Amino acid sequence: MAILGVQTVVFGVDDMARCTQFFDDFGLVREDTDAVEYRLREGSNVVLRQSTDSALPPSFGSGPGVRQVIWGVDSQASLDAIEADLRRDRAVEKDAYGRIYCVDDAGLSIGFGLFERQPLISDEELVNSPGRSLRWNRHRKWFKRAAPQLIHHVVFACPEYEKAARFYRDRLKFRITDVSRDRGIFLRADGRSDHHNLFWLKDTRARFVHISFGVENLDELVAGANHMQRTGWTSNLGLGRHRLSSTIYAYINNPAGGEAEYSADTDCLDDRWQPRIWNPPFANQHWVANLPEFLIKHPEEDVRLLAEIDPELASIPE
C-alpha cells in the first residue's frame, strides 16, 4: 500500500463569493467546473461547495470547514487492499470513478482514489552568507505573490485524538513522525516524505483546524503573506518557523473554515526516522512574528525519542 498524500479536500462554506475570493487571492488556480474547484500543480484539488448542499458529508464540528478528505493512492491493488480492510468493520461506498468512501474513527468523512501525482520542480536556491558566496552576478528569483504547488497536510481536532491517530497508523499504514505531549500526533502517509500529512490535535470538540499549501521557499512565502495582507486578509500569528518540523509558515484566517497555511522548507523523512515526543511550547516555535502569551517563556528543552516512552505507539505497521 502507498498513500501519496491528500488528493482532494472538500469544503462546506457559507459565503461562496468571499471564499472564492480568498483562494483566488491565496494563489490557487481555479478550474472551470460545475463546482468551484482549484487544482494545484501536483494534481491535488480544493473543492468549495455551499454548506447547505445535500450531497456534502456531515460537518466535522460546527461552522464552515473541510467536510471530506480524499487520499490519493498509488495503484489499483493498493486501493483494493484498503477497501477490503475497511469493509471489515464499516460501511464503504464506491462511486462511478472507482473512488471509495467511508468514515474514520473520529467521524470524519474520508475517501481514496487513484492518484497520478505530478512531479514538482523548484529553482536551485543559492544563498549567500558570511564566508560562503554561492550566487554570483545575478539576483535571486523574484516573486510578486505565491502560487502553491501542493497540499502538505491537513489538521483536525477532537477529544479522542489518540484513537483518531491510531486508525490512520494501524489501518492505513501512516507513520507517526512526532508527538506533542498531551497536545497532538503528527502522521506521514507511507508514500510521502513530508514531515507530516495529517495532524490530530487534542481539543474538547471536533473541528477543522487548517490546511497547509507548499510553496518554493521563504521568498515566495513572504510574497504570498504580504499579498494577502494587502488584499485585506488577516493573520493571528504572522510569520514563523516550527522547531518540530522546521517548517516556515504563514497562517491566514480562512473564511472557508480554520486557516490556510503557506509552508516552506519542511523536513523530509523516510522510515529510518525515529519519532520523538516534545514539550508543546518548545516544539511549536523557533521564531514567530506575533508570539502568543503561552509561548513567551519557553520551558527547558524536553525532547525524547518516542520509543523510549511508548514503544508501541512508535512502531511502524508491517
KEZAGU-624412 format. One line per 2 residues: their letters; for each residue x, y, z of N, C-alpha, C. Coordinates in pm, whole numbers, plus 50000, padded with zeros to 5 digits. Layout:
% residues N
a = X:Y:Z:X:Y:Z:X:Y:Z  ...
//
This chain:
% residues 318
ma = 50084:49880:50000:50000:50000:50000:50088:50124:50000  50049:50224:49921:50118:50352:49926:50016:50464:49908
il = 49993:50540:50013:49908:50658:50006:49998:50777:49978  49967:50850:49873:50055:50954:49821:50025:51093:49874
gv = 49937:51102:49972:49903:51231:50030:49761:51273:49999  49728:51396:50033:49594:51449:50011:49573:51472:49862
qt = 49470:51409:49807:49434:51430:49666:49329:51539:49652  49229:51540:49741:49120:51638:49732:49070:51671:49872
vv = 49044:51798:49897:48970:51839:50017:48843:51908:49970  48733:51875:50037:48603:51933:50003:48556:52018:50121
fg = 48542:52148:50096:48495:52242:50197:48344:52259:50186  48279:52274:50299:48142:52324:50304:48147:52467:50353
vd = 48104:52563:50272:48124:52704:50304:47989:52777:50309  47986:52887:50384:47865:52967:50398:47858:53080:50295
dm = 47970:53146:50272:47976:53261:50182:48065:53225:50063  48004:53173:49957:48080:53122:49844:48163:53232:49778
ar = 48106:53349:49759:48178:53456:49691:48303:53497:49769  48290:53512:49899:48404:53552:49981:48512:53443:49985
ct = 48469:53317:49994:48565:53207:49998:48638:53192:49864  48565:53212:49755:48627:53207:49623:48732:53317:49609
qf = 48698:53437:49655:48794:53547:49650:48918:53516:49734  48897:53452:49848:49010:53418:49934:49109:53327:49861
fd = 49061:53219:49804:49152:53124:49740:49210:53181:49611  49135:53267:49542:49193:53338:49428:49312:53423:49473
df = 49293:53500:49580:49400:53585:49632:49515:53500:49686  49484:53385:49742:49585:53298:49803:49681:53242:49698
gl = 49635:53235:49572:49723:53191:49464:49688:53058:49403  49572:53001:49439:49531:52876:49376:49468:52905:49240
vr = 49475:52807:49152:49426:52822:49015:49290:52755:49003  49188:52837:48968:49053:52785:48960:49028:52715:48828
ed = 48960:52600:48835:48921:52529:48713:48778:52565:48678  48743:52552:48552:48608:52581:48505:48525:52454:48515
td = 48470:52429:48634:48389:52310:48657:48255:52352:48714  48165:52255:48727:48033:52284:48784:48046:52333:48928
av = 48138:52272:49003:48166:52320:49139:48278:52422:49132  48299:52495:49242:48415:52583:49250:48533:52496:49291
ey = 48625:52475:49198:48734:52380:49220:48866:52443:49180  48966:52419:49263:49102:52466:49237:49193:52344:49222
rl = 49286:52354:49129:49378:52243:49104:49521:52291:49123  49597:52217:49203:49737:52251:49226:49826:52174:49129
re = 49950:52218:49117:50041:52163:49018:50065:52012:49036  50063:51964:49160:50085:51822:49184:49967:51736:49139
gs = 49852:51802:49110:49732:51730:49071:49627:51722:49179  49655:51776:49298:49556:51775:49406:49454:51887:49384
nv = 49342:51879:49457:49230:51970:49435:49172:52024:49564  49121:52145:49558:49041:52206:49664:48905:52236:49604
vl = 48800:52181:49666:48663:52197:49616:48581:52274:49718  48510:52377:49673:48421:52454:49759:48276:52424:49722
rq = 48197:52386:49821:48054:52364:49800:47976:52439:49908  47858:52485:49871:47773:52553:49968:47743:52459:50084
st = 47751:52510:50206:47733:52424:50324:47596:52359:50330  47498:52415:50258:47364:52357:50257:47348:52249:50150
ds = 47451:52223:50072:47445:52121:49965:47419:51984:50027  47308:51923:49990:47270:51793:50048:47367:51681:50012
al = 47449:51701:49909:47544:51598:49869:47669:51596:49957  47688:51701:50038:47805:51707:50125:47792:51609:50241
pp = 47904:51551:50287:47903:51475:50412:47870:51567:50528  47832:51512:50643:47803:51595:50761:47925:51677:50802
sf = 47901:51789:50870:48010:51873:50918:48094:51800:51022  48224:51827:51021:48310:51780:51128:48326:51896:51225
gs = 48236:51903:51322:48228:52019:51409:48130:52119:51353  48128:52238:51411:48032:52340:51370:48097:52440:51275
gp = 48013:52507:51197:48062:52612:51108:48125:52559:50981  48175:52648:50896:48237:52606:50770:48369:52535:50796
gv = 48411:52455:50699:48538:52383:50713:48544:52266:50617  48650:52188:50627:48666:52070:50541:48567:51964:50584
rq = 48485:51919:50490:48387:51813:50515:48443:51676:50480  48537:51673:50386:48587:51543:50339:48730:51556:50290
vi = 48811:51454:50322:48948:51444:50272:48958:51317:50188  49002:51332:50062:49024:51216:49976:49174:51197:49962
wg = 49221:51080:49998:49364:51047:49993:49397:50979:49862  49506:51021:49800:49549:50962:49674:49628:50834:49696
vd = 49601:50735:49612:49662:50602:49626:49738:50569:49499  49847:50493:49512:49940:50472:49401:49895:50371:49297
sq = 49808:50274:49332:49774:50167:49239:49637:50110:49271  49581:50038:49174:49452:49972:49196:49465:49864:49302
as = 49578:49796:49305:49599:49692:49406:49595:49753:49547  49656:49869:49563:49653:49937:49693:49512:49980:49729
ld = 49440:50032:49630:49303:50077:49654:49215:49958:49692  49232:49845:49624:49154:49725:49657:49186:49675:49798
ai = 49314:49681:49836:49352:49636:49970:49291:49725:50078  49291:49857:50055:49229:49949:50151:49080:49920:50162
ea = 49015:49902:50049:48871:49875:50050:48839:49748:50127  48914:49641:50100:48889:49513:50167:48906:49525:50318
dl = 49009:49596:50360:49033:49609:50503:48925:49694:50569  48886:49804:50508:48788:49892:50569:48650:49826:50578
rr = 48617:49742:50481:48486:49676:50481:48471:49578:50597  48579:49546:50665:48571:49454:50778:48486:49509:50891
dr = 48483:49644:50907:48416:49696:51025:48339:49826:51002  48322:49867:50873:48248:49991:50849:48188:49991:50709
av = 48088:50075:50690:48025:50089:50559:48121:50160:50464  48133:50107:50342:48218:50165:50239:48135:50183:50113
ek = 48138:50303:50056:48069:50331:49932:48170:50350:49819  48126:50323:49697:48213:50338:49580:48139:50420:49474
da = 48208:50517:49412:48143:50598:49310:48174:50545:49171  48122:50614:49069:48137:50568:48931:48282:50572:48883
yg = 48368:50647:48953:48508:50658:48913:48598:50560:48988  48538:50476:49071:48615:50377:49144:48669:50426:49276
ri = 48641:50551:49314:48684:50600:49445:48597:50539:49554  48655:50516:49670:48581:50461:49782:48573:50563:49894
yc = 48466:50552:49975:48440:50649:50080:48393:50578:50206  48434:50632:50321:48387:50581:50449:48403:50692:50553
vd = 48386:50656:50679:48404:50750:50789:48513:50694:50879  48609:50779:50920:48717:50731:51006:48670:50720:51151
da = 48760:50683:51241:48721:50658:51379:48690:50785:51458  48719:50902:51400:48683:51028:51465:48552:51085:51411
gl = 48496:51022:51307:48372:51070:51248:48390:51159:51127  48513:51166:51074:48542:51247:50956:48521:51165:50830
si = 48455:51224:50730:48437:51157:50601:48570:51156:50525  48612:51038:50480:48736:51024:50404:48711:50940:50280
gf = 48798:50956:50182:48788:50879:50059:48926:50842:50009  48929:50756:49908:49055:50709:49849:49034:50692:49699
gl = 49130:50740:49621:49122:50726:49476:49260:50716:49415  49266:50665:49293:49393:50658:49223:49446:50799:49198
fe = 49575:50816:49218:49634:50950:49213:49767:50941:49139  49770:51000:49019:49895:51010:48945:49957:51145:48979
rq = 50031:51146:49088:50086:51271:49138:50193:51324:49042  50182:51451:49006:50271:51511:48907:50402:51558:48971
pl = 50513:51545:48899:50643:51590:48953:50645:51742:48971  50716:51787:49072:50728:51929:49103:50874:51970:49091
is = 50896:52091:49043:51033:52140:49022:51047:52277:49085  51153:52297:49160:51186:52429:49215:51323:52471:49165
de = 51341:52600:49146:51471:52651:49105:51574:52630:49216  51699:52608:49178:51804:52594:49276:51815:52723:49356
el = 51818:52711:49488:51823:52828:49574:51966:52850:49622  52031:52951:49567:52169:52982:49603:52168:53098:49702
vn = 52209:53069:49824:52203:53167:49932:52344:53212:49968  52366:53341:49965:52494:53398:50009:52490:53424:50159
sp = 52598:53390:50228:52609:53413:50371:52755:53447:50403  52783:53499:50520:52921:53537:50552:53020:53421:50531
gr = 53118:53445:50445:53218:53344:50418:53175:53236:50321  53053:53248:50265:53002:53142:50176:52921:53209:50066
sl = 52984:53235:49952:52919:53305:49840:52886:53205:49730  52759:53181:49707:52715:53084:49607:52650:53151:49486
rw = 52598:53271:49501:52526:53337:49392:52610:53455:49344  52655:53446:49217:52742:53549:49162:52676:53616:49042
nr = 52682:53747:49036:52643:53825:48919:52498:53802:48876  52412:53774:48971:52269:53765:48939:52188:53780:49068
hr = 52062:53826:49049:51973:53842:49162:51905:53710:49195  51844:53706:49313:51757:53594:49347:51629:53600:49263
kw = 51561:53486:49256:51433:53479:49187:51334:53574:49255  51257:53645:49175:51164:53744:49225:51022:53690:49225
fk = 50952:53702:49337:50812:53659:49350:50725:53780:49378  50620:53797:49297:50522:53902:49325:50415:53854:49423
ra = 50384:53725:49417:50287:53663:49507:50310:53513:49505  50238:53439:49585:50260:53295:49594:50173:53219:49494
ap = 50224:53103:49452:50149:53009:49369:50174:52869:49424  50101:52828:49528:50125:52698:49591:50119:52583:49490
ql = 50208:52484:49511:50218:52371:49418:50158:52242:49473  50140:52232:49605:50098:52105:49663:50026:52127:49794
ih = 49956:52023:49839:49897:52021:49972:49991:51940:50061  50048:52006:50162:50136:51936:50255:50057:51853:50356
hv = 49961:51918:50424:49891:51846:50531:49759:51913:50565  49679:51837:50638:49554:51887:50695:49556:51860:50845
vf = 49487:51944:50921:49485:51933:51067:49341:51935:51115  49309:51839:51201:49178:51831:51264:49197:51812:51414
ac = 49097:51852:51491:49099:51838:51636:48978:51757:51682  48996:51684:51791:48886:51610:51851:48928:51565:51991
pe = 48832:51529:52076:48868:51485:52212:48951:51356:52212  48914:51260:52131:48984:51131:52128:49088:51131:52015
ye = 49184:51223:52025:49281:51239:51918:49374:51119:51904  49402:51049:52014:49489:50931:52005:49420:50818:51930
ka = 49291:50800:51956:49213:50700:51883:49209:50733:51734  49191:50862:51703:49188:50905:51563:49320:50874:51495
ar = 49432:50904:51562:49564:50881:51502:49591:50732:51484  49551:50650:51580:49577:50506:51570:49505:50444:51450
fy = 49388:50495:51416:49319:50443:51297:49406:50459:51173  49465:50577:51156:49548:50602:51037:49677:50520:51042
rd = 49733:50505:51161:49854:50423:51171:49825:50276:51146  49724:50221:51215:49702:50078:51214:49629:50030:51089
rl = 49539:50111:51036:49457:50065:50923:49508:50115:50789  49575:50231:50788:49616:50292:50662:49767:50306:50648
kf = 49842:50252:50746:49989:50245:50741:50057:50383:50743  49989:50485:50796:50057:50612:50819:50166:50591:50924
ri = 50272:50670:50915:50380:50666:51013:50361:50779:51114  50367:50748:51242:50372:50854:51343:50512:50913:51340
td = 50522:51044:51315:50653:51105:51300:50698:51179:51425  50606:51241:51497:50638:51310:51622:50511:51323:51704
vs = 50529:51346:51833:50416:51366:51924:50442:51492:52006  50343:51579:52012:50346:51693:52102:50273:51651:52229
rd = 50345:51644:52340:50294:51581:52461:50158:51637:52504  50061:51546:52512:49926:51580:52557:49862:51689:52471
rg = 49910:51701:52346:49857:51806:52257:49819:51752:52120  49900:51663:52061:49865:51614:51929:49967:51517:51873
if = 49928:51452:51763:50009:51347:51699:50022:51377:51551  50147:51376:51502:50179:51404:51363:50196:51272:51288
lr = 50138:51263:51167:50145:51140:51089:50183:51170:50944  50263:51078:50888:50308:51088:50749:50251:50972:50669
ad = 50192:51000:50553:50146:50893:50464:50265:50812:50415  50247:50682:50397:50361:50595:50366:50422:50621:50230
gr = 50351:50693:50142:50406:50725:50010:50456:50867:49997  50474:50936:50110:50521:51075:50108:50641:51093:50200
sd = 50715:51202:50177:50834:51231:50259:50818:51355:50345  50707:51430:50332:50685:51546:50418:50687:51503:50565
hh = 50728:51592:50654:50728:51558:50796:50591:51505:50840  50484:51568:50795:50351:51515:50825:50252:51557:50717
nl = 50155:51470:50695:50045:51498:50604:49912:51509:50678  49916:51474:50808:49796:51477:50891:49840:51502:51035
fw = 49768:51590:51103:49794:51616:51245:49661:51610:51318  49654:51526:51422:49537:51520:51507:49568:51595:51637
lk = 49489:51697:51663:49508:51787:51776:49406:51756:51885  49450:51762:52009:49360:51740:52122:49275:51863:52146
dt = 49142:51843:52156:49050:51952:52187:48925:51894:52248  48845:51979:52309:48721:51932:52372:48610:51911:52270
ra = 48631:51958:52147:48528:51944:52043:48594:51911:51910  48516:51849:51824:48565:51817:51690:48563:51942:51605
rf = 48671:51965:51529:48674:52082:51441:48786:52068:51338  48768:52136:51225:48875:52152:51127:48964:52266:51172
vh = 49097:52249:51160:49191:52350:51211:49257:52426:51097  49332:52357:51010:49392:52427:50897:49437:52330:50789
is = 49470:52387:50674:49525:52314:50562:49653:52385:50519  49757:52307:50487:49888:52362:50453:49918:52343:50305
fg = 49960:52452:50240:49997:52450:50098:50145:52481:50083  50215:52400:50004:50358:52416:49989:50396:52515:49880
ve = 50492:52603:49914:50549:52697:49818:50700:52671:49810  50766:52741:49717:50903:52707:49682:51003:52740:49792
nl = 50991:52857:49854:51092:52896:49952:51038:53011:50037  51124:53062:50124:51084:53172:50212:51041:53295:50135
de = 51111:53328:50025:51077:53447:49947:50934:53439:49895  50896:53324:49839:50761:53309:49787:50659:53315:49900
lv = 50692:53253:50014:50601:53254:50127:50575:53397:50175  50681:53476:50188:50665:53614:50234:50588:53697:50130
ag = 50616:53674:50001:50542:53745:49896:50393:53713:49904  50362:53585:49928:50222:53546:49941:50156:53607:50063
an = 50225:53603:50178:50170:53659:50300:50148:53810:50287  50243:53879:50225:50228:54024:50206:50111:54056:50113
hm = 50097:53976:50005:49985:53998:49913:49852:53978:49985  49842:53875:50069:49717:53852:50141:49688:53968:50236
qr = 49791:54019:50301:49771:54134:50390:49724:54257:50311  49786:54281:50196:49747:54397:50116:49605:54387:50065
tg = 49556:54266:50042:49420:54248:49991:49317:54233:50103  49360:54254:50228:49265:54265:50337:49246:54142:50423
wt = 49320:54035:50398:49308:53914:50478:49400:53923:50600  49362:53854:50708:49432:53872:50835:49503:53743:50880
sn = 49599:53762:50970:49673:53651:51028:49689:53674:51177  49672:53569:51256:49687:53583:51400:49833:53574:51445
lg = 49911:53488:51379:50050:53465:51421:50152:53540:51339  50122:53567:51213:50224:53622:51125:50319:53513:51079
lg = 50443:53549:51051:50542:53453:51002:50610:53383:51118  50651:53259:51094:50723:53185:51197:50786:53059:51140
rh = 50858:52987:51225:50914:52856:51189:50891:52761:51307  50842:52642:51276:50823:52540:51379:50955:52470:51410
rl = 50985:52453:51538:51101:52373:51574:51082:52227:51531  50963:52176:51555:50939:52032:51543:50960:51981:51401
ss = 50913:52053:51300:50923:52007:51161:51012:52095:51076  51067:52201:51135:51149:52301:51066:51071:52387:50967
ti = 50941:52368:50957:50860:52435:50855:50849:52585:50881  50878:52664:50777:50847:52807:50780:50699:52822:50741
ya = 50627:52909:50809:50484:52917:50785:50432:53059:50788  50314:53074:50726:50230:53192:50744:50086:53143:50740
yi = 50016:53155:50853:49876:53114:50862:49787:53233:50832  49689:53212:50743:49595:53318:50707:49454:53273:50747
nn = 49381:53359:50817:49244:53326:50856:49159:53305:50731  49089:53192:50728:49023:53145:50607:48871:53147:50625
pa = 48798:53223:50544:48652:53225:50557:48586:53092:50525  48661:53001:50460:48608:52868:50433:48621:52776:50554
gg = 48684:52826:50660:48700:52749:50782:48845:52741:50825  48871:52758:50954:49006:52745:51007:49103:52844:50944
ea = 49221:52793:50910:49324:52875:50848:49380:52804:50726  49435:52882:50633:49512:52828:50521:49656:52871:50544
ey = 49747:52776:50528:49888:52799:50562:49975:52793:50437  50062:52892:50419:50174:52878:50328:50286:52806:50405
sa = 50346:52704:50345:50453:52628:50409:50573:52619:50317  50694:52623:50377:50817:52606:50300:50923:52544:50390
dt = 51016:52474:50327:51134:52418:50393:51099:52324:50508  51004:52234:50483:50970:52134:50585:51069:52018:50579
dc = 51089:51952:50693:51178:51836:50697:51123:51724:50608  51212:51649:50545:51176:51531:50467:51221:51405:50543
ld = 51132:51307:50552:51158:51188:50634:51136:51061:50553  51203:50953:50597:51172:50819:50548:51161:50727:50669
dr = 51157:50597:50646:51132:50504:50757:51253:50484:50849  51365:50550:50820:51476:50549:50916:51453:50649:51029
wq = 51357:50739:51011:51329:50842:51111:51275:50780:51239  51320:50829:51354:51268:50785:51482:51185:50898:51544
pr = 51056:50874:51563:50969:50979:51617:51009:51018:51759  50978:51143:51794:51013:51198:51924:50887:51250:51994
iw = 50900:51270:52123:50792:51334:52199:50847:51465:52253  50773:51573:52229:50819:51709:52256:50733:51775:52361
np = 50794:51865:52437:50718:51958:52520:50651:52059:52426  50518:52076:52427:50449:52155:52324:50501:52298:52301
pf = 50520:52379:52405:50566:52517:52375:50703:52519:52308  50792:52431:52352:50925:52430:52291:50919:52381:52146
an = 50834:52282:52119:50825:52225:51985:50764:52320:51885  50677:52409:51933:50591:52483:51842:50663:52591:51763
qh = 50747:52670:51828:50801:52787:51759:50953:52794:51770  51017:52828:51660:51158:52867:51662:51166:53019:51663
wv = 51093:53082:51573:51070:53226:51578:50933:53252:51518  50871:53360:51560:50736:53391:51513:50714:53541:51525
an = 50637:53597:51431:50616:53742:51429:50534:53789:51549  50424:53719:51578:50335:53758:51687:50328:53642:51786
lp = 50414:53644:51887:50428:53531:51978:50311:53526:52076  50235:53414:52079:50128:53401:52177:50184:53404:52319
ef = 50101:53446:52414:50148:53465:52551:50203:53336:52610  50139:53221:52580:50183:53097:52642:50319:53050:52589
li = 50370:53115:52482:50499:53078:52428:50609:53178:52462  50574:53285:52535:50673:53389:52561:50789:53334:52643
kh = 50759:53252:52744:50864:53189:52823:50869:53041:52789  50973:53002:52716:50987:52861:52680:51036:52782:52802
pe = 50977:52668:52831:51032:52583:52936:51162:52520:52888  51227:52447:52976:51350:52379:52937:51324:52285:52820
ed = 51423:52272:52734:51411:52181:52621:51379:52041:52672  51280:51979:52612:51238:51846:52653:51198:51767:52529
vr = 51294:51696:52472:51270:51617:52352:51328:51479:52376  51247:51377:52366:51293:51240:52385:51240:51153:52274
ll = 51311:51044:52244:51260:50950:52145:51131:50889:52196  51032:50885:52109:50902:50829:52147:50915:50683:52188
ae = 51004:50610:52124:51021:50468:52154:51064:50444:52298  51131:50541:52359:51175:50526:52497:51058:50539:52594
id = 50952:50607:52550:50838:50634:52638:50721:50542:52604  50695:50522:52475:50582:50439:52431:50624:50360:52308
pe = 50693:50247:52324:50741:50169:52208:50629:50128:52113  50512:50097:52170:50401:50052:52084:50355:50165:51993
la = 50344:50286:52046:50298:50399:51965:50399:50433:51857  50528:50412:51886:50633:50449:51792:50654:50345:51683
si = 50592:50229:51695:50616:50122:51597:50556:50154:51462  50617:50099:51359:50570:50116:51221:50496:49990:51179
pe = 50371:49999:51131:50297:49881:51089:50369:49806:50978  50359:49675:50981:50420:49595:50875:50332:49596:50752
//
